Amino acid sequence: MGIYPYPFNSFSIAKRKVFISYHHENDQQWANLMKRTYADKYEIFYDNSLDEEVDSDDPEYINRVIREEFINGSSITIVLCGAETWKRRFVDWEIYSTLHHEHALLGIALPTAPKTWDGKITVPDRLHDNIVSGYAHWISWTTDGVELQKAIEVAITRSSQTRLINNSREKMQRSSP
């Protein structure tokens, strides 16, 4: 067990405002489980996720809503990475806005995420860029509240290193089938 510069418990760290980004069609049950498991039991986050997609075909409007109503009020975005998360344009746009606002970024590999022959998981490109740069933090799915709390705090700490942000990719224009 490692030694940490401050204790990780529900009383020592302020409740974080979290935006959860995920593929709604495939991974809703994981987002629901995370909300049920952690929202009340641990003082680690306030969920600010979109319950439904923004009802518009105008990409500029959708981007503005994501930025102003969801990402802007959070301190960290958690990206739940399942089988097809990497294909979703809204996930890419949410990561883009998170980085634009210099908020923390945490990727979580869901148990449903397929692995390549060498054990790697396919994640959204923009998330991958920032894991590689050292800005974003990456963990596997956990039901341990202390472990999640530690990961959130690592991601928050890393977010002070804004020079590591890599937000240079063009935004996805449409989701892949």
VOPAGU-2260 file (C-alpha; in pm, 1 decimal, decimal comma):
REM VOPAGU-2260
SITE   aa  ch    i         X         Y         Z
SITE  MET   A    0       0,0       0,0       0,0
SITE  GLY   A    1     140,9     339,3     -99,8
SITE  ILE   A    2     171,9     644,6     118,7
SITE  TYR   A    3     -26,9     944,3      -1,1
SITE  PRO   A    4      34,7    1307,1      92,8
SITE  TYR   A    5    -318,4    1342,1     225,7
SITE  PRO   A    6    -578,8    1097,7     351,8
SITE  PHE   A    7    -838,9     965,9     112,0
SITE  ASN   A    8   -1168,7     948,7     292,6
SITE  SER   A    9   -1510,7    1093,3     249,9
SITE  PHE   A   10   -1445,1    1375,8     493,5
SITE  SER   A   11   -1109,3    1508,5     371,4
SITE  ILE   A   12   -1190,5    1597,2      12,1
SITE  ALA   A   13   -1464,0    1823,3    -115,9
SITE  LYS   A   14   -1739,2    1665,3    -319,3
SITE  ARG   A   15   -1627,2    1688,8    -681,3
SITE  LYS   A   16   -1853,9    1802,0    -961,4
SITE  VAL   A   17   -1825,8    1527,5   -1219,9
SITE  PHE   A   18   -1945,2    1502,7   -1576,1
SITE  ILE   A   19   -1975,1    1141,6   -1695,4
SITE  SER   A   20   -1920,9    1086,1   -2067,1
SITE  TYR   A   21   -2019,4     751,1   -2217,2
SITE  HIS   A   22   -2194,3     577,4   -2506,9
SITE  HIS   A   23   -2556,0     606,5   -2394,4
SITE  GLU   A   24   -2689,5     316,5   -2600,4
SITE  ASN   A   25   -2431,5      59,6   -2485,2
SITE  ASP   A   26   -2307,3     179,8   -2148,3
SITE  GLN   A   27   -2604,3     339,4   -1972,9
SITE  GLN   A   28   -2615,2      57,4   -1716,2
SITE  TRP   A   29   -2252,6     128,3   -1615,7
SITE  ALA   A   30   -2322,6     500,1   -1574,0
SITE  ASN   A   31   -2631,4     415,9   -1365,9
SITE  LEU   A   32   -2430,1     173,2   -1152,5
SITE  MET   A   33   -2162,4     435,3   -1094,2
SITE  LYS   A   34   -2423,3     692,7    -991,1
SITE  ARG   A   35   -2600,8     449,2    -755,2
SITE  THR   A   36   -2278,3     314,9    -605,9
SITE  TYR   A   37   -2091,2     638,1    -544,7
SITE  ALA   A   38   -2317,3     942,8    -549,4
SITE  ASP   A   39   -2455,7     900,7    -197,7
SITE  LYS   A   40   -2225,0     649,3     -31,5
SITE  TYR   A   41   -1904,8     848,4     -81,9
SITE  GLU   A   42   -1851,4    1221,5     -79,8
SITE  ILE   A   43   -1663,5    1206,2    -405,8
SITE  PHE   A   44   -1885,5    1345,5    -673,7
SITE  TYR   A   45   -2188,8    1529,8    -787,1
SITE  ASP   A   46   -2310,8    1393,6   -1119,7
SITE  ASN   A   47   -2367,9    1646,2   -1395,1
SITE  SER   A   48   -2429,7    1408,1   -1687,7
SITE  LEU   A   49   -2666,5    1454,6   -1975,9
SITE  ASP   A   50   -2965,3    1233,2   -1905,0
SITE  GLU   A   51   -3065,0    1259,1   -2269,6
SITE  GLU   A   52   -2883,6    1375,8   -2579,4
SITE  VAL   A   53   -2932,1    1739,2   -2675,7
SITE  ASP   A   54   -3230,8    1758,6   -2911,3
SITE  SER   A   55   -3078,7    1938,3   -3208,9
SITE  ASP   A   56   -2907,6    1870,6   -3540,2
SITE  ASP   A   57   -2698,9    2189,1   -3516,3
SITE  PRO   A   58   -2342,1    2090,7   -3415,4
SITE  GLU   A   59   -2255,8    2443,2   -3297,2
SITE  TYR   A   60   -2561,5    2453,7   -3069,7
SITE  ILE   A   61   -2487,0    2107,3   -2930,1
SITE  ASN   A   62   -2123,5    2204,3   -2862,7
SITE  ARG   A   63   -2235,4    2523,0   -2686,4
SITE  VAL   A   64   -2481,8    2331,7   -2466,3
SITE  ILE   A   65   -2214,3    2074,3   -2375,6
SITE  ARG   A   66   -1967,7    2352,1   -2289,1
SITE  GLU   A   67   -2198,5    2587,7   -2103,1
SITE  GLU   A   68   -2448,3    2360,9   -1928,0
SITE  PHE   A   69   -2245,8    2052,3   -1844,5
SITE  ILE   A   70   -1867,3    2080,4   -1871,7
SITE  ASN   A   71   -1845,9    2438,6   -1745,6
SITE  GLY   A   72   -2002,1    2345,9   -1409,4
SITE  SER   A   73   -1780,5    2044,5   -1346,2
SITE  SER   A   74   -1424,6    1998,1   -1225,2
SITE  ILE   A   75   -1361,1    1661,2   -1389,4
SITE  THR   A   76   -1492,2    1450,3   -1675,8
SITE  ILE   A   77   -1497,8    1073,5   -1634,5
SITE  VAL   A   78   -1506,4     889,0   -1966,3
SITE  LEU   A   79   -1651,6     539,8   -1933,5
SITE  CYS   A   80   -1483,5     340,5   -2210,2
SITE  GLY   A   81   -1687,8      45,9   -2333,3
SITE  ALA   A   82   -1691,9    -146,6   -2658,7
SITE  GLU   A   83   -1792,4     142,1   -2886,0
SITE  THR   A   84   -1719,8     458,0   -2686,7
SITE  TRP   A   85   -1433,4     548,5   -2919,2
SITE  LYS   A   86   -1679,9     581,4   -3210,3
SITE  ARG   A   87   -1909,2     841,5   -3051,7
SITE  ARG   A   88   -1883,7    1203,1   -3164,9
SITE  PHE   A   89   -2056,7    1341,6   -2853,9
SITE  VAL   A   90   -1796,6    1170,5   -2635,9
SITE  ASP   A   91   -1525,0    1333,8   -2847,6
SITE  TRP   A   92   -1695,5    1673,4   -2817,8
SITE  GLU   A   93   -1731,1    1632,8   -2440,0
SITE  ILE   A   94   -1360,6    1550,4   -2407,4
SITE  TYR   A   95   -1278,3    1847,1   -2633,3
SITE  SER   A   96   -1479,5    2083,7   -2411,2
SITE  THR   A   97   -1325,7    1936,9   -2096,2
SITE  LEU   A   98    -977,6    2008,0   -2228,3
SITE  HIS   A   99   -1080,6    2351,1   -2357,0
SITE  HIS   A  100   -1184,0    2442,0   -2000,5
SITE  GLU   A  101    -865,9    2279,5   -1860,7
SITE  HIS   A  102   -1068,0    2047,5   -1638,1
SITE  ALA   A  103    -945,1    1712,0   -1513,5
SITE  LEU   A  104    -992,8    1403,3   -1731,1
SITE  LEU   A  105   -1022,9    1043,6   -1609,0
SITE  GLY   A  106   -1075,4     744,4   -1838,3
SITE  ILE   A  107   -1221,6     424,2   -1696,0
SITE  ALA   A  108   -1203,9      93,8   -1885,3
SITE  LEU   A  109   -1537,4     -83,3   -1849,3
SITE  PRO   A  110   -1544,8    -464,7   -1820,4
SITE  THR   A  111   -1721,7    -467,9   -2159,5
SITE  ALA   A  112   -1430,8    -298,0   -2336,9
SITE  PRO   A  113   -1271,5    -548,2   -2575,2
SITE  LYS   A  114    -897,4    -591,8   -2559,6
SITE  THR   A  115    -660,2    -617,5   -2854,1
SITE  TRP   A  116    -422,9    -912,4   -2887,1
SITE  ASP   A  117    -166,3    -718,8   -2679,6
SITE  GLY   A  118    -411,1    -634,2   -2399,2
SITE  LYS   A  119    -484,3    -274,1   -2498,3
SITE  ILE   A  120    -828,5    -113,2   -2499,9
SITE  THR   A  121    -947,5     112,1   -2781,1
SITE  VAL   A  122   -1042,0     451,8   -2639,8
SITE  PRO   A  123   -1148,5     780,6   -2799,2
SITE  ASP   A  124    -849,5     928,6   -2985,3
SITE  ARG   A  125    -858,9    1258,6   -2794,5
SITE  LEU   A  126    -857,5    1072,8   -2461,0
SITE  HIS   A  127    -567,6     856,2   -2581,4
SITE  ASP   A  128    -366,8    1165,9   -2680,1
SITE  ASN   A  129    -403,9    1300,7   -2328,3
SITE  ILE   A  130    -329,6     972,6   -2151,8
SITE  VAL   A  131      -6,5     954,9   -2354,4
SITE  SER   A  132      78,7    1319,7   -2277,5
SITE  GLY   A  133      29,8    1257,9   -1903,7
SITE  TYR   A  134    -261,9    1499,3   -1866,1
SITE  ALA   A  135    -540,3    1241,0   -1833,7
SITE  HIS   A  136    -545,8     956,3   -1583,6
SITE  TRP   A  137    -654,5     600,5   -1672,4
SITE  ILE   A  138    -787,3     314,8   -1458,1
SITE  SER   A  139    -990,7      -3,2   -1494,0
SITE  TRP   A  140   -1348,2     -23,5   -1365,8
SITE  THR   A  141   -1366,1     -43,5    -989,5
SITE  THR   A  142   -1638,7     -84,5    -731,0
SITE  ASP   A  143   -1400,9      36,1    -460,7
SITE  GLY   A  144   -1500,0     391,3    -365,2
SITE  VAL   A  145   -1160,7     471,6    -214,8
SITE  GLU   A  146    -984,6     359,1    -532,6
SITE  LEU   A  147   -1214,0     576,2    -745,5
SITE  GLN   A  148   -1164,4     868,5    -510,4
SITE  LYS   A  149    -785,8     830,7    -540,6
SITE  ALA   A  150    -812,4     821,8    -920,8
SITE  ILE   A  151   -1026,2    1135,7    -923,9
SITE  GLU   A  152    -774,5    1318,2    -706,9
SITE  VAL   A  153    -483,1    1204,2    -927,9
SITE  ALA   A  154    -669,1    1337,9   -1232,0
SITE  ILE   A  155    -743,8    1666,7   -1050,7
SITE  THR   A  156    -374,8    1700,5    -961,1
SITE  ARG   A  157    -266,2    1628,4   -1318,4
SITE  SER   A  158    -502,9    1895,6   -1449,5
SITE  SER   A  159    -271,1    2163,1   -1311,3
SITE  GLN   A  160     -24,0    2060,3   -1584,0
SITE  THR   A  161    -215,2    2239,3   -1860,1
SITE  ARG   A  162      90,0    2240,8   -2087,4
SITE  LEU   A  163      28,9    1865,4   -2130,7
SITE  ILE   A  164    -315,7    1916,7   -2287,0
SITE  ASN   A  165    -336,3    1785,9   -2642,1
SITE  ASN   A  166    -658,5    1910,9   -2797,7
SITE  SER   A  167    -524,2    1948,8   -3151,2
SITE  ARG   A  168    -742,7    1693,8   -3330,7
SITE  GLU   A  169   -1035,1    1804,7   -3541,3
SITE  LYS   A  170   -1366,7    1729,5   -3371,3
SITE  MET   A  171   -1544,2    1419,6   -3500,8
SITE  GLN   A  172   -1812,0    1516,9   -3750,3
SITE  ARG   A  173   -2026,0    1207,3   -3702,7
SITE  SER   A  174   -2029,2     888,6   -3502,2
SITE  SER   A  175   -1909,9     569,8   -3665,2
SITE  PRO   A  176   -2164,9     293,3   -3716,7
